[in-house]
Amino acid sequence: MGESQELKVAYDLSQLKRQIRDYQLDNELLVRENQLLKQQVRVLKAKRIMGKGSDH
């Protein structure tokens, strides 16, 4: 493999590593957002249950 081919492979590899890091960050954000949404659902369900109990 020639030097230019090695440089291209190294560049491609660095681009793939950067893309993986970007995807990992996106995934971490989605995980955190999902956790927050689940927490909000729990709070809303609890309020709904408490609200029904006080209405009757």
Backbone as numpy.savetxt, mean C-alpha at the origin, in Angstrom:
# Nx Ny Nz CAx CAy CAz Cx Cy Cz
30.17 -11.18 -23.14 29.32 -10.00 -23.14 30.22 -8.76 -23.14
29.93 -7.83 -24.05 30.72 -6.63 -24.14 30.41 -5.64 -23.03
31.27 -4.66 -22.92 31.11 -3.66 -21.85 29.80 -2.88 -21.99
29.44 -2.53 -23.23 28.19 -1.78 -23.41 26.98 -2.63 -23.03
27.05 -3.92 -23.31 25.96 -4.82 -22.94 25.87 -4.93 -21.42
27.02 -5.00 -20.75 27.04 -5.06 -19.28 26.46 -3.80 -18.67
26.79 -2.64 -19.27 26.25 -1.38 -18.78 24.73 -1.33 -18.95
24.25 -1.84 -20.07 22.81 -1.86 -20.30 22.12 -2.76 -19.28
22.69 -3.92 -19.02 22.11 -4.84 -18.04 22.11 -4.19 -16.66
23.21 -3.53 -16.30 23.30 -2.86 -15.00 22.26 -1.75 -14.90
22.09 -0.99 -15.97 21.10 0.08 -15.98 19.69 -0.50 -15.85
19.40 -1.53 -16.63 18.08 -2.16 -16.56 17.81 -2.69 -15.16
18.82 -3.29 -14.55 18.67 -3.82 -13.20 18.38 -2.69 -12.20
19.08 -1.59 -12.34 18.84 -0.47 -11.42 17.43 0.10 -11.62
16.97 0.12 -12.86 15.60 0.60 -13.14 14.58 -0.35 -12.51
14.81 -1.64 -12.61 13.90 -2.61 -12.02 13.88 -2.50 -10.50
15.05 -2.30 -9.91 15.12 -2.14 -8.45 14.36 -0.90 -8.01
14.48 0.17 -8.76 13.75 1.41 -8.43 12.24 1.19 -8.56
11.84 0.47 -9.61 10.42 0.19 -9.81 9.88 -0.67 -8.67
10.67 -1.63 -8.23 10.26 -2.48 -7.10 10.08 -1.64 -5.85
11.02 -0.73 -5.58 10.89 0.16 -4.42 9.63 1.00 -4.51
9.34 1.52 -5.70 8.12 2.31 -5.89 6.88 1.49 -5.61
6.86 0.26 -6.12 5.72 -0.63 -5.88 5.59 -0.97 -4.40
6.72 -1.17 -3.73 6.69 -1.47 -2.30 6.11 -0.30 -1.52
6.49 0.92 -1.89 5.94 2.10 -1.22 4.45 2.23 -1.48
4.05 2.03 -2.74 2.62 2.08 -3.06 1.86 1.04 -2.27
2.42 -0.16 -2.18 1.76 -1.23 -1.44 1.64 -0.88 0.04
2.70 -0.32 0.61 2.65 0.06 2.03 1.58 1.11 2.28
1.46 2.06 1.36 0.42 3.08 1.49 -0.97 2.45 1.42
-1.16 1.50 0.51 -2.45 0.85 0.38 -2.78 0.03 1.62
-1.77 -0.63 2.18 -1.99 -1.41 3.41 -2.43 -0.49 4.54
-1.75 0.64 4.69 -2.11 1.58 5.76 -3.49 2.18 5.54
-3.80 2.51 4.28 -5.12 3.04 3.98 -6.20 2.00 4.30
-5.93 0.76 3.96 -6.88 -0.31 4.25 -7.09 -0.46 5.75
-6.02 -0.37 6.52 -6.13 -0.46 7.97 -6.99 0.67 8.52
-6.77 1.88 8.01 -7.57 3.02 8.46 -9.04 2.86 8.10
-9.30 2.37 6.90 -10.69 2.16 6.49 -11.37 1.10 7.34
-10.65 0.03 7.65 -11.22 -1.00 8.52 -11.52 -0.43 9.90
-10.63 0.43 10.40 -10.85 1.06 11.70 -12.08 1.96 11.65
-12.23 2.71 10.57 -13.40 3.58 10.43 -14.68 2.76 10.39
-14.65 1.63 9.70 -15.83 0.77 9.64 -16.19 0.28 11.03
-15.18 -0.13 11.81 -15.44 -0.59 13.17 -16.06 0.51 14.01
-15.56 1.73 13.89 -16.08 2.86 14.65 -17.52 3.15 14.24
-17.77 3.16 12.94 -19.12 3.44 12.45 -20.10 2.36 12.89
-19.67 1.11 12.86 -20.54 0.02 13.32 -20.85 0.18 14.81
-19.83 0.52 15.58 -20.03 0.70 17.02 -20.99 1.87 17.29
-20.84 2.97 16.57 -21.75 4.11 16.73 -23.16 3.72 16.35
-23.28 2.94 15.29 -24.60 2.53 14.82 -25.28 1.65 15.88
-24.51 0.73 16.45 -25.05 -0.15 17.48 -25.44 0.67 18.71
-24.57 1.59 19.10 -24.87 2.43 20.27 -26.08 3.33 19.99
-26.17 3.82 18.78 -27.29 4.68 18.40 -28.60 3.96 18.43
-28.62 2.72 17.97 -29.85 1.93 17.99 -30.27 1.64 19.42
-29.30 1.36 20.27 -29.62 1.06 21.66 -30.24 2.23 22.39
-29.82 3.45 22.06 -30.35 4.62 22.76 -31.69 5.09 22.19
-31.98 4.69 20.94 -33.24 5.11 20.32 -34.43 4.30 20.85
-34.18 3.07 21.26 -35.30 2.20 21.65 -35.43 2.07 23.12
